[in-house]
Amino acid sequence: MREVRYQLLFEGKVSPEDEMGSVMRVETRASFSSLTDDIFSTGAPQAVLSAMVEPDQFGAFRQSGEIIFGGGTLTFTSENEGHIGDSPDLTLQRGSALFRIENGTGAFEGASGTIASVFTVSENAEMRDSQCAVIFLSK
């Protein structure tokens, strides 16, 4: 069993997936630093996150998606409900969520672990998501 970790800042957009806004799409990217483990960065200049978010009317949401790294992909789902709400900056909403790593491909095949996400969304639907993760690899 091998343990790997990352800390990345994903930036991108949130957009409605349907006319009612009952499902939102998140598309973000994160650049790697010199401290990023090679398993994440080898073969790719950035990590790419794509996810679907199902918000409720009270500021809670569930999310599932995929992160593409140089070494393969990770799929994740909400560990529990995430939350989004007001921030001291009236132009931003702030939120947080925990995600369970369900599986992966490539170097991440059979992966499990947890991703913590603390994020903001601007009034222009721009998202900044600070993530850290602990990932367990069976290889």
C-alpha positions in Angstrom: 0.0 0.0 0.0 1.4 3.4 -1.0 0.1 6.8 0.3 0.4 9.9 -1.9 -0.9 13.4 -1.2 -1.5 16.6 -3.1 -2.3 20.3 -2.4 -3.6 22.1 -5.5 -5.4 25.3 -6.4 -8.0 24.5 -9.1 -9.4 27.5 -11.0 -12.2 27.6 -13.6 -15.9 28.1 -14.1 -19.3 26.9 -12.8 -22.1 26.7 -15.3 -25.7 25.4 -15.4 -26.1 22.0 -17.0 -29.8 22.4 -17.5 -32.2 25.3 -17.9 -33.5 25.2 -14.3 -30.0 25.2 -12.8 -30.8 22.1 -10.8 -27.5 20.6 -12.0 -24.3 22.6 -12.3 -21.1 21.7 -14.2 -17.7 22.5 -12.7 -14.7 22.7 -15.1 -11.4 23.7 -13.4 -7.6 23.3 -13.8 -4.7 23.3 -11.5 -1.0 23.8 -12.2 1.6 21.6 -10.5 4.4 22.9 -8.4 7.9 21.4 -7.9 6.6 19.8 -4.7 3.9 17.8 -6.5 4.5 14.1 -6.5 5.5 12.8 -10.0 2.6 10.4 -10.1 0.3 13.5 -10.6 2.4 15.6 -12.9 4.3 13.3 -15.2 2.8 13.5 -18.7 0.5 16.5 -18.1 1.1 20.2 -17.5 -2.1 20.5 -15.4 -4.7 18.6 -13.5 -8.2 18.9 -15.0 -11.3 18.5 -12.9 -14.8 18.0 -14.3 -17.8 17.5 -12.0 -21.5 17.6 -11.7 -23.1 19.4 -8.7 -26.6 19.0 -7.5 -27.4 21.9 -5.2 -30.5 22.2 -3.0 -32.3 25.4 -2.0 -30.7 25.6 1.4 -27.0 25.9 0.3 -26.1 22.2 0.5 -25.0 20.1 -2.5 -23.8 16.7 -3.6 -21.0 16.4 -6.2 -19.4 13.7 -8.3 -16.7 13.9 -10.9 -13.2 13.1 -12.2 -9.8 14.6 -12.0 -7.3 13.8 -14.8 -3.7 13.8 -13.8 -0.6 12.8 -15.8 -0.5 9.4 -14.2 -4.2 8.6 -14.7 -7.6 9.7 -13.3 -9.4 9.7 -10.0 -13.2 9.5 -9.7 -14.9 10.9 -6.6 -18.3 11.5 -5.0 -19.5 13.5 -2.0 -18.6 12.0 1.4 -21.6 14.0 2.8 -23.3 17.2 1.8 -21.1 20.1 0.9 -22.2 23.6 1.8 -22.0 27.0 0.1 -23.1 30.4 1.4 -22.2 34.0 1.8 -18.7 35.3 2.5 -17.5 38.6 4.0 -16.8 39.7 0.4 -20.2 40.4 -1.1 -19.0 39.4 -4.6 -18.1 35.8 -3.5 -19.7 32.8 -2.1 -17.6 30.4 0.0 -18.0 26.7 0.6 -16.5 23.4 1.6 -16.9 19.7 0.9 -15.3 16.3 1.5 -15.1 13.8 -1.3 -14.6 10.1 -1.2 -12.2 8.7 -3.9 -14.1 5.9 -5.5 -11.5 4.5 -8.0 -9.0 5.5 -10.6 -7.3 4.6 -13.8 -3.6 4.2 -14.8 -1.4 4.7 -11.7 -4.5 5.4 -9.6 -6.3 2.1 -10.4 -7.9 0.8 -7.2 -7.3 4.1 -5.4 -9.2 5.1 -2.3 -8.9 8.1 0.0 -10.3 11.6 0.7 -10.3 15.0 -1.0 -11.0 18.1 1.1 -12.2 21.1 -0.9 -12.5 24.8 0.3 -13.6 27.1 -2.5 -15.1 30.4 -3.6 -17.4 31.2 -6.5 -17.5 34.8 -7.8 -20.6 36.6 -9.2 -19.2 35.8 -12.6 -19.3 32.1 -11.8 -15.5 31.9 -11.5 -14.4 29.2 -9.1 -11.2 28.9 -7.0 -10.9 25.6 -5.2 -8.1 24.8 -2.7 -7.9 21.1 -2.5 -5.8 18.7 -0.5 -6.0 14.9 -0.7 -4.8 11.7 0.9 -4.8 8.9 -1.6 -4.1 5.2 -0.9 -2.8 3.2 -3.8 -2.9 -0.6 -3.9 0.1 -0.9 -6.3 
